[in-house]
């Protein structure tokens, strides 16, 4: 279990350093024009991640990346992370 969490934390740090959430937010802002469509896509991504990744690792990875991607849509940080 600690190995999985350690790898998830390393992946999260890599994603943050490579600015992947900011790039995804910029892509979503350019291509998705509705707040509801963004939320629908976000729900689909969360369902996919929840089905494929162990729950604690998913919380570590998605929990740190999600608030960065929700900033462009003016979501309250406690809602998007």
C-alpha positions in Angstrom: 0.0 0.0 0.0 2.8 2.5 0.8 4.5 1.7 -2.5 1.3 2.5 -4.4 0.9 5.8 -2.5 4.6 6.7 -3.0 4.3 6.1 -6.7 1.1 8.1 -6.8 2.7 11.0 -5.0 5.7 10.9 -7.4 3.3 11.0 -10.3 1.4 13.9 -8.8 4.6 15.9 -8.3 5.7 15.1 -11.9 2.3 16.2 -13.3 2.4 19.5 -11.3 6.0 20.2 -12.3 5.2 19.5 -16.0 2.2 21.8 -15.7 -0.2 19.2 -17.1 -3.2 20.4 -15.1 -2.7 24.0 -16.4 -2.4 22.7 -20.0 -5.6 20.7 -19.6 -7.3 23.7 -18.2 -6.2 25.8 -21.1 -7.3 23.1 -23.5 -10.7 22.9 -21.8 -11.1 26.7 -21.8 -10.4 26.7 -25.6 -12.7 23.8 -26.6 -15.4 23.5 -24.0 -17.7 26.5 -24.0 -20.2 25.5 -21.3 -19.7 25.1 -17.6 -22.1 22.2 -17.6 -20.3 20.4 -20.3 -17.1 20.8 -18.4 -18.7 19.3 -15.3 -20.0 16.4 -17.3 -16.6 15.7 -18.7 -15.1 16.0 -15.3 -17.6 13.5 -13.9 -16.7 11.1 -16.7 -13.0 11.4 -16.0 -13.6 10.9 -12.3 -15.6 7.7 -13.0 -12.9 6.4 -15.2 -10.1 7.1 -12.7 -12.2 5.7 -9.9 -12.7 2.5 -11.9 -9.1 2.0 -12.9 -7.0 3.3 -10.0 -6.9 2.3 -6.4 -8.9 4.8 -4.3 -6.2 6.3 -2.1 -3.9 6.7 -5.1 -6.7 8.3 -7.1 -7.3 10.8 -4.2 -3.6 11.7 -4.1 -3.3 12.2 -7.8 -6.7 13.8 -8.7 -7.0 15.7 -5.4 -4.0 17.8 -6.2 -4.6 18.3 -9.9 -8.3 19.0 -9.9 -8.3 22.5 -8.2 -5.8 23.7 -10.8 -8.1 22.7 -13.7 -11.2 24.1 -12.1 -9.7 27.6 -11.6 -10.4 28.5 -15.2 -14.1 27.9 -14.7 -14.4 30.0 -11.5 -15.3 27.1 -9.3 -15.0 27.4 -5.6 -11.8 25.5 -4.6 -13.6 23.4 -2.0 -16.0 22.2 -4.7 -13.3 21.2 -7.2 -10.8 19.8 -4.8 
